Amino acid sequence: MNPKVAIIILNWNGWEDTVECLESVYQIEYPLYEVIVVDNGSKDGSIQKIKNYADGKTKVKSTFFKFSQENKPIYVKEYSKAELENSVPIKETITNPVSRKNLILIKNDNNYGFAEGNNIGIRFTLNNLNPDYILLLNNDTVVDPYFLNEMIKVAENDSHIGVLGPTVYEYKNPFEVQSAGAKIYWNKGEVVNLTSRESKYSDEPEDVDSVIGCALLAKTELFHKIGYLNKDYFAYLEESEWCVRAHKASYRIVYVPIGKIWHKGGATSNKITGFTLYHYTRNRFWFMKKHASKSQYVSCLIYFFGFRMWLVVGGIFYRQRTKEMLPSLISFFKGIRDGIMT
């Protein structure tokens, strides 16, 4: 008996990344999963491009796998956000008995951000698919065929494990580790991806403070117990904030070295000038105010205004072209203001 996994992939104006991700997902060895793509109000024709892929009309090129026509066509069922809110009897409309040949496509009318976009997919999944696990997977990732087998194996061995993440490698440099879990430095208010674990040559799972949001596997029971991602964050640090809540609820957060994926990184957020600077800065203060102790928060403020702020400002002047400097600086200082004042 294999636990059922629902894989939620969020797309926003990134259909080329999404179909590459989907093709890698439909080639995994794990036997029981459903795929849900949530489109966050794309304007680049993503919906039709994804359907063309499912019909086998779009041949996906990748250095990580060979495109297969054997898993096509994929049965696509579409829902608008309005239909879901109006309680359409979803279960009656999902007719393909082979879950690996299904693609559920949820069409949002706007861009609700990473947090709420995923929440929409999570709510749909909990209400209609009854999975044992939910995997949040970025659309700019490619997965190893056995990554899900390895993570489920670890999760099933310990009822206290609630959240798991694989080894995340750089897409352009496939042997460079981007994230092997994350550590929270509370006195600095920083969440840092760990990258040195590969030198240990160990396949043993390890407890971490958080896992990177591009591939977060969670037991379904957590969403019932601690709620969804914080939609106010929109993007950045929402997965770490959720992991902290899971840890406070006595669940383990575990990094699984032998599970492997490759991540492009920034494929969506880099499309918006100043987007990352604003949201990461604002959310950093929100995160600390909610979860840090008073002394940790004071230490974070001293570190930020005494060092980190000047480092970011210097980086903007050093790395960016003149016309990009002012918008970036404005975004950064707005993030500081909104993070502290709200």
N, C-alpha and C positions, 0 to 999 in steps of 0.2 A: 504494500500500500504506500504509494508516494504521496506526500502532501501536495495539495494544489497551490500553485503560485500564480498570482495575478501580476503581470508586468506592465507598469504604467510609464509611458513615454510621452513627454511634453514637447510639442512642436510649436515654434513661432517663426515663421518666415525662414524655415531651414529644411525644406523637404529633401534636399540632396544629402544632408547629414542623416536625416531621419530614415530614408530608405536604405542607406548603408547599414545603419544600426539595426533596422528591421531584418534585413537579410541575414545578418550575423545571428540575430535572435532566433529566426526560424531554422537555423542550422544547429542549434544547441542539442545536446544529447538528453537533456532532462525530459521525461516523458509526459508531464502533466502541467500545462500552463496555459493561461489566456493572455492575450496581448490587447492592451487598451492604449490607443493613441489619443491624446487630448490636444486638439489644435487651439491655440490661444489667439484666435482672431487673425490668422495670417492673411496677408494681402498679396502674396507672391504665387498664388495658384497651388498652394501646398495640398489642399484637399484632393484635387483632381490628380496631381502628380503621385500622391500616395496610393490612390485607387488604381492608377495606371500600373504602378509597381505590383500591386496585389493581383492584378489581372495577368501579370507576366509580360507586360508591354515595355517595361523599362529594365534594361539590363544594368545591374549595379557593378561598377568596377571598384575593386579594393585590393590592397596588397595583403590583406589578412585572410581572405577566403576566395574561393572560386564561386561565381554566381551559379545558382541551380534553378532549373526550370521544373524540377521534380516536386518542389513544394508549392507550385502554382497550379491553378489559381488559388488565392486565399479569399475565403468568404468574408466580405466586408458588410458590417451592419453599422449604419450611421444614426447618430442622435444629435439633435441640437440641445444646447443647454436649457432652452425653454421647455422642450419635451421632457427632459429629465425632471425639471422642477414641477411639471404638471402631472407627474406620476404615471407616465406611459407604462403599461404592463410589459416591462422589458423581457422578463424570462420567457414569455410566450413567443418572442420574436427572434431569439437566438436559437436557430434550428440545426446548425451543423454540429453533429455529435463528436467530431474530431476537434478537440480544443486547439490543437496545434495548427489547424487550418483556418482559425477564426482571426479576424481583426475587427475590434470594436473601435469605431471612430467617433469621438465626441467633439462637436463643433461649437466652440465658445464664440460669443459675439464680440468679445473684446479681449485684450491682453490682460489677464488677471494676475500675471506674475508667476514666478516659480512656485511659491507657496500655495496660493489659492488655486492655480491651475492644476497642481497635483491633488489638492484637496477635492476638487470636482471629480477627478478620476477615482480617488479613494472612496468618496461617498457612493459613487455609482457601483464600485466593486463590492463594497460591504453590503449594499442593498440588493444586489442581483447575482453575484457570482460565488459567494460563500467560500472564499479561499482560506487556506491555512496561513499563507504568507503573502505579503505585498512587497514587490520590488519596485522602487522608484529608480528609473534608469534614464540618464540624460540622452537626448537624441544625438549628441555628438560623441557617442561612444561606439566601440566595436567590442564584442564579447567573445571570450574563448568558449569553444563548444562545451567544455566541462565545468565552467565556472559555477553554474547554479547547482550542479550535483554536489560540488565540494562544499558550498556554503550551507546547503540544506543538511548535508551529512553532519556538519558541526552543530548546527542549530538543533537538530533532533537529539543530540547526545546530552543536552543539558536544558532542563526546563527554565532555568534562570537566565538563559541567553535570550535577549529580546531583539537586539539590533546587530546586524553583521554587515561588514564591508569587505570587498576583495582587494587584492593588490591592484592599484591603478597605475598603469604605465603611460608614458607620453606617446601620443599617436605618431608624432613625427620622429621620435627616437624610441623605438619599441622596447629597448632594454633599460631605459631610464625610468626609475620609479617616481611617479608624481605624488602618490599618497599611499602610505601603509598605515592607515588610520590617522587620527589627529590627537594632539595634546592641547589642553586648555591651560594657558598660563594666566592664572587668575589675577596675579598682581600687576600684570601688564594689559589685561583685557584682550589677549590675542589667542586665536585658535590657529595652530600651526600644523600643517600636514607633515607627518613623519616620513622621511625618505631614506633613512640609513639602515633600515631593517634588512634590506637585501644582503648586506654584508655578513649577516649571521648565518646564512644558509640554513635557515630553519623553516620547516613547514608547519610548525606548531601554532595553533591559534593563540592570540594574545589579547588581553583586555586593553582597551583604549578609552579615552574620554569621549571620542566622537568618531564618526566615519564620514567621509566625503559624500556630499549629496548626489554626486553623479551616479552612484550605485549603492543604494541603501536598501537592504533587505530587512524586513521587520515582521515579527509575528503579528497576525491580525489582531490578537487580543489587546495589543498595546493601544491601538487606535480607539478601542472601546474604553480603555482604562484612563488614558492620559489625553485623549483628544487628537486633533489633527495638527498639521503645521500651522504656525502663527501667520495668518494671512496678512497682518499689518506689516510684516517684514518685507513682503513682496519678493525680494530676492536677496540672498547672502545671509549666512549664519542661521537660517531657519532650521537647517538640519541639525546643527550643533545645539541650538536651543531645545529642539525636540529630543535629542539624545540625552541632554541634561535632565529633562523631565522623566525620561525613561529610567535613567540611573537613580533618580530620587524615588521612583516607584519600585526600586530594588531589582531592576533588570541589569544584566551584564551587556556591555557594548563590546563586540568582539571583532577583531581584524583576522581575516582568513587568508594567510599568505598564498596558499596554493590556488585560490580562485583568482583569475586574471581577466582584466579588461584593459582597453586602451582608450584614452580620453583626449580629445582635441583641446578642450578648455577655452572658455570665453567665446565660443562660436555664436552665441546669442547675445550675451550682455555687451560684447564689444561693438555691437551695431549702434549703440546709443552713447553719445559723447557724455562723459562724466557720470554715466549710470553706475558703474562700479564704485567710484569714489564716494558718491552720495550715499548709496544704500549700505555699503559696508561700514562706512563711518557712522551713520545714524544707528544702524542695527547693533553696532558694537556697544554703544552706550546703553541702548535698550536692554541688551543681553546682560550687561553687567549690573544694571540697576535692579533687574529682576532676580538674578541668580547669585550674584556675588555677595559676600559679607560686606559690612560697612568699611572695614579696614582695607579689604581688597579693592573696593570701588575707589576709595581715596588714593590708594597706591596707583591704581590705573589712571586716575586723573593726573597725578603728578608725572607719571611716566609719559602720558600722551602729550601734555602741554609742555613738558620740559624737554622732550626728545622726539617723539614720534611725529608730532605735527610738523616740526621743522624738517624732518627727514622727507616727509611727503611733499611739502612745498618745494624743497630743493630738488626732488626728483621730477616734479612738474616742470620746473625751469630748465632742468638739464636735458630731459628726454623729449619734450614736446615742442612742436613748432609754435611760432609766436601766436598765430591765430587760434591755436587750441589752448593756450595757457589760461586765458581769462575764463572761458567756460569751465575748465577743469577746477580752477581755484574757487570759482563761485559754487560749484557742486560740492566741493570738499567742505567749505565753510558752512554751507547750508546743512550738510550732513551733521556737522558738529552742533550747530544751533538746534536742529530738530531732535537730535539724539539726546541732548541735555535738557531741553526745555519741554519736551513732550513725553 
